[in-house]
Amino acid sequence: MVQAKSWVLVKHFDGFPKSSDFELRVEDLPEPKDGEVLLEAVFLSVDPYMRPFSAFRMQEGDVMIGTQVAKVIQSKNPTFPMGSHVVSRCGWRTHSLSNGTDLIPVMPDWPQDVSLSLALGTVGMPGLTALYGIEEVLGLKKGETLLVNAAAGAVGSVVGQIAKIKGCKVVGSAGSDAKVAYLKELGFDEAFNYKTVGSLEEALKKGSPGGYDCFFENVGGAFSSVALNQMKDFGRIAVCGAISTYNDSNPQTGPYPHFIMIVKQLKMEGFMQTRWEHKHPESLKRLMGWLKEGKLKSREHVTKGFENMPAAFMGLLQGDNIGKAVVAV
Ligand SMILES: NC(=O)c1ccc[n+]([C@@H]2O[C@H](COP(=O)([O-])OP(=O)(O)OC[C@H]3O[C@@H](n4cnc5c(N)ncnc54)[C@H](OP(=O)(O)O)[C@@H]3O)[C@@H](O)[C@H]2O)c1
């Protein structure tokens, strides 16, 4: 018998999440049955999607959705031996039982000197998102100029670095001077703090006077309206996220993109990384390869303690993180 803790959404978010929207629950878990494993969370991910997805994927009383790296601490399933690590979508729980169908083993040859937490970040879902956005959606080509916002975050930081690997010019925006310094460290050609630049239009023009071939969109809202005007004709936009709208109780309205899309003949495509699930194993190997070669650097914002999950999540939504936000149990 093991005591399992979980964080439950007791009240649907209204505007920015509050501590009182969450409740910590404790339950006793039975021994695993034949075919089952007992998992113990090691690292848990907090991600922006949890905010909008909670509204239509969850009911009040449900355990918060989410992914974790967990250790198999008891096993009655030979596919997942005791002591092995898996990526599990079991949500905000310290312990869980699984029959294995929803588990992904961590890459078999995961290097000793790479933290397993990266399976939730650069060599996990956010890294895959960056890769597919660039290759499958934008079809980014050598010599092109790419703009990415929320650039110092989990997805954005990988986007910029992959674009550099591909021989492109990269311009990034982020919400603090420390983040801008980090982008320079990563090799971004231009970076600016969108909160202090006075005019976003001028900052984008300065970043690339000739405009942008590609825009990896993480933020949406007002930023997007300004950025579309700085695209080159036939520019391509990968709509990955719209974090500036996730906490809105009332949807933001215009300016609407249609006219600028017509006159500049832009191509805009929304995507979810799950579309290319069949490519994940090969793509994770490529991301790990770049990491080991030093072409991809990775930083994490680690919050200690399962009891701090809500605080870590709210911190992410207000931009506390440089790199991937994770919780270490
Ligand atoms: N389509 C997919 O399959 C997929 C998969 C993963 C993620 N995403 C999306 O990709 C985006 C980035 O996700 P991530 O996991 O890499 O998160 P992240 O960038 O590590 O963290 C979120 C960042 O968003 C920025 N932000 C927060 N509120 C903002 C606002 N009102 N305006 C502008 N920026 C704001 C903050 O950075 P600043 O300090 O720079 O503001 C914050 O650090 C999100 O929109 C997410 O939903 C999509």
The ligand as an ORCA input file, in Angstrom:
! r2SCAN-3c Opt
* xyz 0 1
  N       0.768     23.334    -30.661
  C       1.418     22.508    -29.873
  O       1.484     21.294    -30.107
  C       2.101     23.088    -28.656
  C       2.935     22.304    -27.841
  C       3.601     22.911    -26.783
  C       3.413     24.262    -26.525
  N       2.575     24.970    -27.306
  C       2.392     26.412    -27.099
  O       3.654     27.025    -27.249
  C       3.721     28.181    -26.435
  C       4.966     28.110    -25.562
  O       4.844     26.987    -24.712
  P       6.045     26.578    -23.754
  O       5.702     25.276    -23.162
  O       7.309     26.741    -24.473
  O       5.932     27.664    -22.600
  P       7.077     28.664    -22.149
  O       7.392     29.546    -23.307
  O       8.178     27.908    -21.519
  O       6.398     29.493    -20.995
  C       5.386     30.374    -21.262
  C       5.968     31.767    -21.571
  O       4.969     32.523    -22.224
  C       5.220     33.876    -22.011
  N       3.972     34.577    -21.718
  C       3.127     34.356    -20.708
  N       2.082     35.209    -20.761
  C       2.291     35.987    -21.839
  C       1.583     37.058    -22.423
  N       0.428     37.517    -21.917
  N       2.095     37.625    -23.538
  C       3.246     37.180    -24.051
  N       3.968     36.171    -23.539
  C       3.482     35.575    -22.450
  C       6.176     33.994    -20.821
  O       7.429     34.420    -21.323
  P       7.770     35.986    -21.496
  O       8.488     36.394    -20.245
  O       8.663     36.001    -22.686
  O       6.503     36.724    -21.679
  C       6.281     32.581    -20.314
  O       7.545     32.288    -19.791
  C       2.421     28.234    -25.641
  O       1.532     29.108    -26.301
  C       1.914     26.820    -25.716
  O       0.521     26.729    -25.574
  C       1.930     24.417    -28.354
*
